[in-house]
Every structure is written in C-alpha cells, then in structure tokens.
Amino acid sequence: MTLPQDPMMLMSVINMKLRDFYPDLDALCEDLDIDRKALESRLAEFGFEYSPENNKFW
C-alpha cells in the first residue's frame, strides 16, 4: 500500500484503517508492512501522536 505524503491525508487514512480494520497500531503496521517508528515519527513532525486508548492519531 502506498501511503499519502500529505500529513493530513496520511493521518486520515491511518485513522480510518485503525477504526475500521485494526485493533491497534501494531496490527496495522504488521499487516501493511509499515515501520511503526517511522510512521509515528512522520506524524509527530506535524503534532500528531498515537493514542492507544482511542486507537487513533490526534
């Protein structure tokens, strides 16, 4: 899967997938072969962080 480069679109796509298909970020990253640290770092550059309690970035 090719992820969007735009940070807002990236957050939106990841949150939609987390909401609809995955119980947590680890499951999403494993299934889609995404480096979790790189994803979190990329989104952190724009002020977003993952909330395990809510299973989403905000």
PyMOL Python script that loads the backbone (N, CA, C, O; Angstrom):
from pymol import cmd

cmd.read_pdbstr("""\
ATOM      1  N   MET A   1       0.838  -1.186   0.000  1.00  0.00           N
ATOM      2  CA  MET A   1       0.000   0.000   0.000  1.00  0.00           C
ATOM      3  C   MET A   1       0.877   1.240   0.000  1.00  0.00           C
ATOM      4  O   MET A   1       1.821   1.342   0.784  1.00  0.00           O
ATOM      5  N   THR A   2       0.568   2.169  -0.869  1.00  0.00           N
ATOM      6  CA  THR A   2       1.263   3.449  -0.913  1.00  0.00           C
ATOM      7  C   THR A   2       0.509   4.436  -0.029  1.00  0.00           C
ATOM      8  O   THR A   2      -0.680   4.681  -0.231  1.00  0.00           O
ATOM      9  N   LEU A   3       1.201   4.991   0.940  1.00  0.00           N
ATOM     10  CA  LEU A   3       0.578   5.944   1.851  1.00  0.00           C
ATOM     11  C   LEU A   3       0.708   7.355   1.312  1.00  0.00           C
ATOM     12  O   LEU A   3       1.688   7.675   0.639  1.00  0.00           O
ATOM     13  N   PRO A   4      -0.275   8.205   1.602  1.00  0.00           N
ATOM     14  CA  PRO A   4      -0.205   9.598   1.150  1.00  0.00           C
ATOM     15  C   PRO A   4       0.985  10.321   1.776  1.00  0.00           C
ATOM     16  O   PRO A   4       1.388  10.003   2.895  1.00  0.00           O
ATOM     17  N   GLN A   5       1.536  11.274   1.067  1.00  0.00           N
ATOM     18  CA  GLN A   5       2.641  12.080   1.580  1.00  0.00           C
ATOM     19  C   GLN A   5       2.148  13.271   2.407  1.00  0.00           C
ATOM     20  O   GLN A   5       2.827  13.724   3.329  1.00  0.00           O
ATOM     21  N   ASP A   6       0.972  13.761   2.068  1.00  0.00           N
ATOM     22  CA  ASP A   6       0.384  14.877   2.805  1.00  0.00           C
ATOM     23  C   ASP A   6       0.065  14.415   4.235  1.00  0.00           C
ATOM     24  O   ASP A   6      -0.613  13.403   4.408  1.00  0.00           O
ATOM     25  N   PRO A   7       0.540  15.138   5.261  1.00  0.00           N
ATOM     26  CA  PRO A   7       0.352  14.678   6.637  1.00  0.00           C
ATOM     27  C   PRO A   7      -1.106  14.546   7.071  1.00  0.00           C
ATOM     28  O   PRO A   7      -1.447  13.620   7.806  1.00  0.00           O
ATOM     29  N   MET A   8      -1.961  15.451   6.631  1.00  0.00           N
ATOM     30  CA  MET A   8      -3.383  15.359   6.999  1.00  0.00           C
ATOM     31  C   MET A   8      -4.040  14.150   6.337  1.00  0.00           C
ATOM     32  O   MET A   8      -4.839  13.452   6.961  1.00  0.00           O
ATOM     33  N   MET A   9      -3.703  13.911   5.089  1.00  0.00           N
ATOM     34  CA  MET A   9      -4.254  12.741   4.391  1.00  0.00           C
ATOM     35  C   MET A   9      -3.704  11.457   5.004  1.00  0.00           C
ATOM     36  O   MET A   9      -4.434  10.478   5.158  1.00  0.00           O
ATOM     37  N   LEU A  10      -2.429  11.461   5.351  1.00  0.00           N
ATOM     38  CA  LEU A  10      -1.811  10.290   5.972  1.00  0.00           C
ATOM     39  C   LEU A  10      -2.514   9.965   7.286  1.00  0.00           C
ATOM     40  O   LEU A  10      -2.885   8.816   7.526  1.00  0.00           O
ATOM     41  N   MET A  11      -2.694  10.965   8.131  1.00  0.00           N
ATOM     42  CA  MET A  11      -3.380  10.751   9.399  1.00  0.00           C
ATOM     43  C   MET A  11      -4.795  10.233   9.169  1.00  0.00           C
ATOM     44  O   MET A  11      -5.244   9.315   9.855  1.00  0.00           O
ATOM     45  N   SER A  12      -5.482  10.811   8.221  1.00  0.00           N
ATOM     46  CA  SER A  12      -6.848  10.408   7.919  1.00  0.00           C
ATOM     47  C   SER A  12      -6.930   8.951   7.468  1.00  0.00           C
ATOM     48  O   SER A  12      -7.785   8.198   7.935  1.00  0.00           O
ATOM     49  N   VAL A  13      -6.045   8.560   6.565  1.00  0.00           N
ATOM     50  CA  VAL A  13      -6.046   7.182   6.056  1.00  0.00           C
ATOM     51  C   VAL A  13      -5.713   6.200   7.178  1.00  0.00           C
ATOM     52  O   VAL A  13      -6.376   5.173   7.326  1.00  0.00           O
ATOM     53  N   ILE A  14      -4.693   6.513   7.959  1.00  0.00           N
ATOM     54  CA  ILE A  14      -4.292   5.624   9.047  1.00  0.00           C
ATOM     55  C   ILE A  14      -5.419   5.507  10.074  1.00  0.00           C
ATOM     56  O   ILE A  14      -5.734   4.404  10.520  1.00  0.00           O
ATOM     57  N   ASN A  15      -6.023   6.624  10.449  1.00  0.00           N
ATOM     58  CA  ASN A  15      -7.110   6.571  11.428  1.00  0.00           C
ATOM     59  C   ASN A  15      -8.316   5.798  10.899  1.00  0.00           C
ATOM     60  O   ASN A  15      -8.951   5.064  11.656  1.00  0.00           O
ATOM     61  N   MET A  16      -8.637   5.947   9.630  1.00  0.00           N
ATOM     62  CA  MET A  16      -9.748   5.194   9.051  1.00  0.00           C
ATOM     63  C   MET A  16      -9.457   3.696   9.113  1.00  0.00           C
ATOM     64  O   MET A  16     -10.328   2.904   9.474  1.00  0.00           O
ATOM     65  N   LYS A  17      -8.243   3.316   8.763  1.00  0.00           N
ATOM     66  CA  LYS A  17      -7.874   1.899   8.801  1.00  0.00           C
ATOM     67  C   LYS A  17      -7.874   1.368  10.230  1.00  0.00           C
ATOM     68  O   LYS A  17      -8.321   0.248  10.478  1.00  0.00           O
ATOM     69  N   LEU A  18      -7.377   2.163  11.164  1.00  0.00           N
ATOM     70  CA  LEU A  18      -7.403   1.754  12.565  1.00  0.00           C
ATOM     71  C   LEU A  18      -8.848   1.584  13.042  1.00  0.00           C
ATOM     72  O   LEU A  18      -9.162   0.615  13.735  1.00  0.00           O
ATOM     73  N   ARG A  19      -9.693   2.485  12.688  1.00  0.00           N
ATOM     74  CA  ARG A  19     -11.097   2.431  13.111  1.00  0.00           C
ATOM     75  C   ARG A  19     -11.824   1.236  12.510  1.00  0.00           C
ATOM     76  O   ARG A  19     -12.570   0.541  13.199  1.00  0.00           O
ATOM     77  N   ASP A  20     -11.601   1.005  11.225  1.00  0.00           N
ATOM     78  CA  ASP A  20     -12.400   0.015  10.511  1.00  0.00           C
ATOM     79  C   ASP A  20     -11.813  -1.394  10.471  1.00  0.00           C
ATOM     80  O   ASP A  20     -12.560  -2.362  10.325  1.00  0.00           O
ATOM     81  N   PHE A  21     -10.493  -1.531  10.598  1.00  0.00           N
ATOM     82  CA  PHE A  21      -9.886  -2.838  10.339  1.00  0.00           C
ATOM     83  C   PHE A  21      -8.921  -3.380  11.396  1.00  0.00           C
ATOM     84  O   PHE A  21      -8.683  -4.587  11.431  1.00  0.00           O
ATOM     85  N   TYR A  22      -8.365  -2.538  12.246  1.00  0.00           N
ATOM     86  CA  TYR A  22      -7.285  -2.987  13.124  1.00  0.00           C
ATOM     87  C   TYR A  22      -7.544  -2.639  14.587  1.00  0.00           C
ATOM     88  O   TYR A  22      -8.024  -1.549  14.897  1.00  0.00           O
ATOM     89  N   PRO A  23      -7.220  -3.577  15.487  1.00  0.00           N
ATOM     90  CA  PRO A  23      -7.428  -3.320  16.916  1.00  0.00           C
ATOM     91  C   PRO A  23      -6.389  -2.380  17.523  1.00  0.00           C
ATOM     92  O   PRO A  23      -6.617  -1.791  18.579  1.00  0.00           O
ATOM     93  N   ASP A  24      -5.234  -2.244  16.839  1.00  0.00           N
ATOM     94  CA  ASP A  24      -4.195  -1.348  17.346  1.00  0.00           C
ATOM     95  C   ASP A  24      -3.175  -1.053  16.244  1.00  0.00           C
ATOM     96  O   ASP A  24      -3.210  -1.641  15.163  1.00  0.00           O
ATOM     97  N   LEU A  25      -2.275  -0.134  16.550  1.00  0.00           N
ATOM     98  CA  LEU A  25      -1.282   0.312  15.573  1.00  0.00           C
ATOM     99  C   LEU A  25      -0.311  -0.799  15.198  1.00  0.00           C
ATOM    100  O   LEU A  25       0.121  -0.880  14.048  1.00  0.00           O
ATOM    101  N   ASP A  26       0.034  -1.652  16.154  1.00  0.00           N
ATOM    102  CA  ASP A  26       0.946  -2.759  15.846  1.00  0.00           C
ATOM    103  C   ASP A  26       0.356  -3.685  14.786  1.00  0.00           C
ATOM    104  O   ASP A  26       1.058  -4.105  13.866  1.00  0.00           O
ATOM    105  N   ALA A  27      -0.934  -4.005  14.914  1.00  0.00           N
ATOM    106  CA  ALA A  27      -1.588  -4.892  13.945  1.00  0.00           C
ATOM    107  C   ALA A  27      -1.606  -4.257  12.561  1.00  0.00           C
ATOM    108  O   ALA A  27      -1.353  -4.937  11.566  1.00  0.00           O
ATOM    109  N   LEU A  28      -1.902  -2.962  12.484  1.00  0.00           N
ATOM    110  CA  LEU A  28      -1.918  -2.259  11.197  1.00  0.00           C
ATOM    111  C   LEU A  28      -0.530  -2.293  10.567  1.00  0.00           C
ATOM    112  O   LEU A  28      -0.387  -2.641   9.395  1.00  0.00           O
ATOM    113  N   CYS A  29       0.484  -1.935  11.335  1.00  0.00           N
ATOM    114  CA  CYS A  29       1.845  -1.878  10.799  1.00  0.00           C
ATOM    115  C   CYS A  29       2.332  -3.246  10.342  1.00  0.00           C
ATOM    116  O   CYS A  29       2.982  -3.368   9.303  1.00  0.00           O
ATOM    117  N   GLU A  30       2.019  -4.262  11.115  1.00  0.00           N
ATOM    118  CA  GLU A  30       2.436  -5.611  10.731  1.00  0.00           C
ATOM    119  C   GLU A  30       1.746  -6.052   9.441  1.00  0.00           C
ATOM    120  O   GLU A  30       2.393  -6.580   8.536  1.00  0.00           O
ATOM    121  N   ASP A  31       0.445  -5.836   9.360  1.00  0.00           N
ATOM    122  CA  ASP A  31      -0.316  -6.272   8.187  1.00  0.00           C
ATOM    123  C   ASP A  31       0.079  -5.516   6.921  1.00  0.00           C
ATOM    124  O   ASP A  31       0.163  -6.104   5.843  1.00  0.00           O
ATOM    125  N   LEU A  32       0.321  -4.214   7.056  1.00  0.00           N
ATOM    126  CA  LEU A  32       0.633  -3.388   5.889  1.00  0.00           C
ATOM    127  C   LEU A  32       2.137  -3.236   5.657  1.00  0.00           C
ATOM    128  O   LEU A  32       2.557  -2.522   4.747  1.00  0.00           O
ATOM    129  N   ASP A  33       2.945  -3.904   6.477  1.00  0.00           N
ATOM    130  CA  ASP A  33       4.395  -3.843   6.367  1.00  0.00           C
ATOM    131  C   ASP A  33       4.896  -2.397   6.430  1.00  0.00           C
ATOM    132  O   ASP A  33       5.636  -1.932   5.563  1.00  0.00           O
ATOM    133  N   ILE A  34       4.466  -1.708   7.484  1.00  0.00           N
ATOM    134  CA  ILE A  34       4.843  -0.313   7.722  1.00  0.00           C
ATOM    135  C   ILE A  34       5.736  -0.272   8.957  1.00  0.00           C
ATOM    136  O   ILE A  34       5.459  -0.947   9.949  1.00  0.00           O
ATOM    137  N   ASP A  35       6.795   0.511   8.900  1.00  0.00           N
ATOM    138  CA  ASP A  35       7.669   0.701  10.058  1.00  0.00           C
ATOM    139  C   ASP A  35       6.951   1.624  11.043  1.00  0.00           C
ATOM    140  O   ASP A  35       6.748   2.806  10.764  1.00  0.00           O
ATOM    141  N   ARG A  36       6.566   1.071  12.201  1.00  0.00           N
ATOM    142  CA  ARG A  36       5.783   1.840  13.177  1.00  0.00           C
ATOM    143  C   ARG A  36       6.522   3.092  13.632  1.00  0.00           C
ATOM    144  O   ARG A  36       5.932   4.171  13.684  1.00  0.00           O
ATOM    145  N   LYS A  37       7.798   2.966  13.959  1.00  0.00           N
ATOM    146  CA  LYS A  37       8.559   4.118  14.445  1.00  0.00           C
ATOM    147  C   LYS A  37       8.627   5.211  13.382  1.00  0.00           C
ATOM    148  O   LYS A  37       8.516   6.393  13.707  1.00  0.00           O
ATOM    149  N   ALA A  38       8.807   4.835  12.128  1.00  0.00           N
ATOM    150  CA  ALA A  38       8.864   5.815  11.043  1.00  0.00           C
ATOM    151  C   ALA A  38       7.513   6.509  10.870  1.00  0.00           C
ATOM    152  O   ALA A  38       7.455   7.720  10.662  1.00  0.00           O
ATOM    153  N   LEU A  39       6.434   5.742  10.958  1.00  0.00           N
ATOM    154  CA  LEU A  39       5.092   6.329  10.830  1.00  0.00           C
ATOM    155  C   LEU A  39       4.831   7.298  11.975  1.00  0.00           C
ATOM    156  O   LEU A  39       4.392   8.426  11.750  1.00  0.00           O
ATOM    157  N   GLU A  40       5.097   6.864  13.196  1.00  0.00           N
ATOM    158  CA  GLU A  40       4.875   7.744  14.349  1.00  0.00           C
ATOM    159  C   GLU A  40       5.754   8.987  14.275  1.00  0.00           C
ATOM    160  O   GLU A  40       5.310  10.083  14.617  1.00  0.00           O
ATOM    161  N   SER A  41       6.983   8.822  13.837  1.00  0.00           N
ATOM    162  CA  SER A  41       7.895   9.953  13.711  1.00  0.00           C
ATOM    163  C   SER A  41       7.400  10.940  12.657  1.00  0.00           C
ATOM    164  O   SER A  41       7.418  12.152  12.873  1.00  0.00           O
ATOM    165  N   ARG A  42       6.963  10.415  11.523  1.00  0.00           N
ATOM    166  CA  ARG A  42       6.449  11.267  10.441  1.00  0.00           C
ATOM    167  C   ARG A  42       5.255  12.086  10.925  1.00  0.00           C
ATOM    168  O   ARG A  42       5.190  13.293  10.691  1.00  0.00           O
ATOM    169  N   LEU A  43       4.314  11.432  11.599  1.00  0.00           N
ATOM    170  CA  LEU A  43       3.126  12.148  12.067  1.00  0.00           C
ATOM    171  C   LEU A  43       3.449  13.087  13.230  1.00  0.00           C
ATOM    172  O   LEU A  43       2.800  14.120  13.391  1.00  0.00           O
ATOM    173  N   ALA A  44       4.445  12.734  14.037  1.00  0.00           N
ATOM    174  CA  ALA A  44       4.850  13.605  15.147  1.00  0.00           C
ATOM    175  C   ALA A  44       5.424  14.925  14.639  1.00  0.00           C
ATOM    176  O   ALA A  44       5.317  15.952  15.309  1.00  0.00           O
ATOM    177  N   GLU A  45       6.031  14.894  13.456  1.00  0.00           N
ATOM    178  CA  GLU A  45       6.556  16.131  12.856  1.00  0.00           C
ATOM    179  C   GLU A  45       5.469  17.181  12.698  1.00  0.00           C
ATOM    180  O   GLU A  45       5.757  18.377  12.659  1.00  0.00           O
ATOM    181  N   PHE A  46       4.219  16.739  12.607  1.00  0.00           N
ATOM    182  CA  PHE A  46       3.103  17.651  12.394  1.00  0.00           C
ATOM    183  C   PHE A  46       2.198  17.731  13.620  1.00  0.00           C
ATOM    184  O   PHE A  46       1.070  18.219  13.540  1.00  0.00           O
ATOM    185  N   GLY A  47       2.701  17.246  14.754  1.00  0.00           N
ATOM    186  CA  GLY A  47       1.984  17.393  16.015  1.00  0.00           C
ATOM    187  C   GLY A  47       1.010  16.282  16.347  1.00  0.00           C
ATOM    188  O   GLY A  47       0.238  16.412  17.296  1.00  0.00           O
ATOM    189  N   PHE A  48       1.023  15.200  15.600  1.00  0.00           N
ATOM    190  CA  PHE A  48       0.093  14.105  15.871  1.00  0.00           C
ATOM    191  C   PHE A  48       0.792  13.009  16.665  1.00  0.00           C
ATOM    192  O   PHE A  48       1.958  12.695  16.425  1.00  0.00           O
ATOM    193  N   GLU A  49       0.058  12.433  17.616  1.00  0.00           N
ATOM    194  CA  GLU A  49       0.604  11.280  18.325  1.00  0.00           C
ATOM    195  C   GLU A  49      -0.477  10.229  18.467  1.00  0.00           C
ATOM    196  O   GLU A  49      -1.671  10.528  18.476  1.00  0.00           O
ATOM    197  N   TYR A  50      -0.025   8.986  18.578  1.00  0.00           N
ATOM    198  CA  TYR A  50      -0.937   7.859  18.661  1.00  0.00           C
ATOM    199  C   TYR A  50      -1.460   7.712  20.086  1.00  0.00           C
ATOM    200  O   TYR A  50      -0.696   7.778  21.049  1.00  0.00           O
ATOM    201  N   SER A  51      -2.762   7.513  20.206  1.00  0.00           N
ATOM    202  CA  SER A  51      -3.403   7.255  21.495  1.00  0.00           C
ATOM    203  C   SER A  51      -3.880   5.806  21.506  1.00  0.00           C
ATOM    204  O   SER A  51      -4.862   5.480  20.840  1.00  0.00           O
ATOM    205  N   PRO A  52      -3.200   4.927  22.254  1.00  0.00           N
ATOM    206  CA  PRO A  52      -3.638   3.526  22.310  1.00  0.00           C
ATOM    207  C   PRO A  52      -5.049   3.372  22.875  1.00  0.00           C
ATOM    208  O   PRO A  52      -5.802   2.494  22.452  1.00  0.00           O
ATOM    209  N   GLU A  53      -5.400   4.225  23.825  1.00  0.00           N
ATOM    210  CA  GLU A  53      -6.724   4.163  24.437  1.00  0.00           C
ATOM    211  C   GLU A  53      -7.838   4.429  23.417  1.00  0.00           C
ATOM    212  O   GLU A  53      -8.918   3.843  23.493  1.00  0.00           O
ATOM    213  N   ASN A  54      -7.559   5.314  22.474  1.00  0.00           N
ATOM    214  CA  ASN A  54      -8.555   5.683  21.460  1.00  0.00           C
ATOM    215  C   ASN A  54      -8.279   5.026  20.111  1.00  0.00           C
ATOM    216  O   ASN A  54      -9.090   5.122  19.190  1.00  0.00           O
ATOM    217  N   ASN A  55      -7.127   4.355  19.996  1.00  0.00           N
ATOM    218  CA  ASN A  55      -6.699   3.704  18.758  1.00  0.00           C
ATOM    219  C   ASN A  55      -6.756   4.655  17.564  1.00  0.00           C
ATOM    220  O   ASN A  55      -7.323   4.343  16.517  1.00  0.00           O
ATOM    221  N   LYS A  56      -6.154   5.817  17.759  1.00  0.00           N
ATOM    222  CA  LYS A  56      -6.087   6.789  16.660  1.00  0.00           C
ATOM    223  C   LYS A  56      -4.995   7.811  16.930  1.00  0.00           C
ATOM    224  O   LYS A  56      -4.511   7.963  18.051  1.00  0.00           O
ATOM    225  N   PHE A  57      -4.628   8.500  15.870  1.00  0.00           N
ATOM    226  CA  PHE A  57      -3.699   9.614  15.977  1.00  0.00           C
ATOM    227  C   PHE A  57      -4.517  10.885  16.144  1.00  0.00           C
ATOM    228  O   PHE A  57      -5.582  11.051  15.549  1.00  0.00           O
ATOM    229  N   TRP A  58      -3.977  11.787  16.984  1.00  0.00           N
ATOM    230  CA  TRP A  58      -4.554  13.119  17.099  1.00  0.00           C
ATOM    231  C   TRP A  58      -3.562  14.096  17.609  1.00  0.00           C
ATOM    232  O   TRP A  58      -3.882  15.275  17.767  1.00  0.00           O
TER     233      TRP A  58
END
""", "prot")
cmd.dss("prot")
cmd.show_as("cartoon", "prot")
cmd.util.cbc("prot")
cmd.orient("prot")
